[in-house]
Amino acid sequence: MAGEIVEKVVRFIVSEIVESPEDVQVDLLEDGPDEVVAEVKTAKTDMGRVIGRRGRVARAIRTLAQAAGDEEGLKANVEFLD
């Protein structure tokens, strides 16, 4: 499956940040032949931790997802959903 590494990396990082890792949900969507989008959902109380101050944590997660996507020859993006 395309994007498997991206999904695993994003799920691991987000699960380590939040207080309720059992509520973390990562859905992978194909957004073209060489592009995937990881949609991240967490408990409402944990979303602030995942986004971080001024979006720094979210930016770091996106950077790591892009690096994981490079391993698979894909462009990867991460969206954080309420």
LOPA-472049 format. One record per residue: residue number from 1; x, z, y of N, C-alpha, C in turn. Coordinates in Angstrom, 1 decimal, decimal comma. Layout:
N
> nr|n_x|n_z|n_y|ca_x|ca_z|ca_y|c_x|c_z|c_y
> NUM|X|Z|Y|X|Z|Y|X|Z|Y
...
END
This chain:
82
> nr|n_x|n_z|n_y|ca_x|ca_z|ca_y|c_x|c_z|c_y
> 1|0,8|0,0|-1,2|0,0|0,0|0,0|0,9|0,0|1,2
> 2|0,6|-0,9|2,2|1,3|-0,9|3,4|1,1|0,3|4,2
> 3|2,2|0,9|4,7|2,1|2,1|5,6|2,2|3,4|4,8
> 4|2,4|3,4|3,6|2,4|4,6|2,8|3,5|5,6|3,3
> 5|4,6|5,2|3,7|5,7|6,0|4,2|5,2|6,6|5,6
> 6|4,6|5,8|6,4|4,1|6,2|7,7|3,1|7,3|7,5
> 7|2,2|7,2|6,6|1,2|8,2|6,4|1,8|9,5|5,9
> 8|2,7|9,4|5,0|3,3|10,6|4,5|4,1|11,4|5,6
> 9|4,8|10,6|6,4|5,6|11,3|7,4|4,7|11,9|8,5
> 10|3,7|11,2|8,9|2,8|11,8|9,9|2,1|13,0|9,4
> 11|1,6|12,9|8,1|0,9|14,0|7,5|1,8|15,3|7,4
> 12|3,0|15,1|7,0|3,9|16,2|6,8|4,2|16,9|8,1
> 13|4,6|16,1|9,1|4,9|16,6|10,5|3,7|17,4|11,1
> 14|2,6|16,8|11,1|1,4|17,4|11,6|1,0|18,7|10,9
> 15|1,1|18,6|9,6|0,8|19,8|8,7|1,7|21,0|9,0
> 16|3,0|20,7|9,3|3,9|21,8|9,6|3,7|22,4|11,0
> 17|3,1|21,6|11,9|2,9|22,1|13,3|1,7|23,0|13,4
> 18|0,6|22,6|12,7|-0,7|23,3|12,9|-0,8|24,6|12,2
> 19|-1,8|25,4|12,6|-2,1|26,7|11,9|-3,0|26,5|10,7
> 20|-3,7|25,4|10,7|-4,7|25,1|9,6|-4,3|23,8|8,9
> 21|-3,3|23,8|8,1|-2,8|22,5|7,5|-3,9|21,9|6,6
> 22|-4,8|22,7|6,0|-5,8|22,1|5,2|-6,8|21,3|5,9
> 23|-6,9|21,4|7,2|-7,8|20,6|8,1|-7,2|19,3|8,6
> 24|-6,0|19,1|8,3|-5,3|17,8|8,7|-5,8|16,7|7,9
> 25|-6,2|15,6|8,6|-6,7|14,4|8,0|-6,0|13,2|8,7
> 26|-5,3|12,4|7,9|-4,6|11,2|8,4|-5,2|10,0|7,7
> 27|-5,8|9,1|8,5|-6,4|7,9|7,9|-5,5|6,7|8,4
> 28|-5,2|5,8|7,5|-4,3|4,7|7,8|-5,2|3,4|7,9
> 29|-5,1|2,7|9,0|-5,8|1,5|9,2|-4,9|0,4|9,5
> 30|-5,2|-0,8|8,8|-4,3|-1,9|9,1|-4,9|-2,6|10,3
> 31|-4,0|-2,9|11,3|-4,3|-3,5|12,5|-3,6|-4,8|12,7
> 32|-3,7|-5,6|11,7|-3,0|-6,9|11,6|-2,1|-7,0|10,4
> 33|-1,5|-8,1|10,2|-0,7|-8,2|9,0|0,6|-7,3|8,9
> 34|1,2|-7,0|10,1|2,4|-6,2|10,1|2,2|-5,0|11,0
> 35|1,0|-4,5|11,1|0,8|-3,3|12,0|-0,2|-2,4|11,4
> 36|0,1|-1,1|11,5|-0,8|0,0|11,0|-1,0|1,0|12,1
> 37|-2,1|1,7|12,0|-2,5|2,8|12,9|-2,8|4,0|12,1
> 38|-2,2|5,1|12,4|-2,5|6,3|11,7|-3,4|7,2|12,6
> 39|-4,6|7,4|12,2|-5,5|8,2|12,9|-5,4|9,7|12,4
> 40|-5,1|10,6|13,4|-4,9|12,0|13,0|-6,0|12,8|13,5
> 41|-6,6|13,6|12,6|-7,6|14,6|13,0|-7,2|16,0|12,5
> 42|-7,4|17,0|13,4|-7,1|18,3|13,0|-8,2|19,2|13,5
> 43|-8,1|20,5|13,2|-9,1|21,5|13,7|-9,0|21,5|15,2
> 44|-10,1|21,7|15,9|-10,1|21,6|17,4|-9,0|22,6|18,0
> 45|-8,8|23,7|17,3|-7,9|24,7|17,9|-6,4|24,3|17,7
> 46|-6,2|23,3|16,8|-4,8|22,9|16,6|-4,4|21,6|17,3
> 47|-5,4|20,9|17,9|-5,1|19,6|18,6|-4,1|19,8|19,7
> 48|-4,2|20,9|20,5|-3,3|21,2|21,6|-1,8|21,3|21,1
> 49|-1,7|21,9|19,9|-0,3|22,1|19,3|0,3|20,7|19,0
> 50|-0,6|19,8|18,5|-0,1|18,5|18,0|0,2|17,6|19,2
> 51|-0,5|17,8|20,3|-0,2|16,9|21,5|0,9|17,5|22,3
> 52|1,0|18,8|22,4|2,1|19,5|23,1|1,9|19,3|24,6
> 53|2,8|20,0|25,3|2,8|20,0|26,8|3,2|18,6|27,3
> 54|2,4|18,0|28,1|2,6|16,7|28,7|2,8|15,6|27,6
> 55|2,2|15,9|26,4|2,2|14,9|25,3|3,6|14,8|24,7
> 56|4,5|15,7|24,8|5,8|15,6|24,3|5,8|15,6|22,7
> 57|5,1|16,4|22,1|5,0|16,5|20,7|4,4|15,2|20,1
> 58|3,3|14,8|20,8|2,6|13,5|20,3|3,6|12,3|20,4
> 59|4,4|12,3|21,5|5,3|11,2|21,7|6,4|11,2|20,6
> 60|6,8|12,4|20,2|7,8|12,6|19,2|7,2|12,1|17,8
> 61|6,0|12,5|17,6|5,3|12,1|16,3|5,2|10,5|16,3
> 62|4,9|9,9|17,4|4,8|8,5|17,4|6,1|7,8|17,2
> 63|7,2|8,4|17,7|8,5|7,9|17,6|8,9|7,9|16,1
> 64|8,6|9,0|15,4|9,0|9,2|14,0|8,1|8,2|13,2
> 65|6,9|8,0|13,5|6,0|7,1|12,8|6,5|5,6|13,0
> 66|7,0|5,3|14,1|7,6|4,0|14,3|8,9|3,8|13,5
> 67|9,7|4,8|13,4|10,9|4,8|12,6|10,5|4,6|11,1
> 68|9,4|5,3|10,7|9,0|5,1|9,3|8,4|3,8|9,1
> 69|7,7|3,2|10,0|7,2|1,9|9,9|8,3|0,8|9,8
> 70|9,4|1,1|10,5|10,6|0,2|10,5|11,1|0,1|9,0
> 71|11,0|1,2|8,3|11,5|1,2|6,9|10,7|0,2|6,1
> 72|9,4|0,1|6,4|8,5|-0,8|5,7|8,3|-2,2|6,3
> 73|9,0|-2,4|7,4|8,9|-3,7|8,1|7,5|-3,8|8,9
> 74|7,0|-2,7|9,3|5,7|-2,6|10,0|5,9|-2,0|11,4
> 75|4,9|-2,4|12,3|4,8|-1,7|13,6|3,8|-0,6|13,4
> 76|4,2|0,6|13,7|3,2|1,8|13,4|2,9|2,4|14,8
> 77|1,6|2,9|14,8|1,2|3,6|16,0|0,4|4,8|15,5
> 78|0,2|5,8|16,3|-0,5|7,0|15,9|-1,5|7,3|17,0
> 79|-2,8|7,6|16,6|-3,8|7,9|17,5|-4,3|9,3|17,1
> 80|-4,6|10,2|18,1|-5,0|11,5|17,9|-6,5|11,6|18,2
> 81|-7,4|11,9|17,3|-8,8|11,9|17,5|-9,4|13,3|17,5
> 82|-10,4|13,5|18,3|-11,1|14,8|18,4|-12,0|15,0|17,2
END
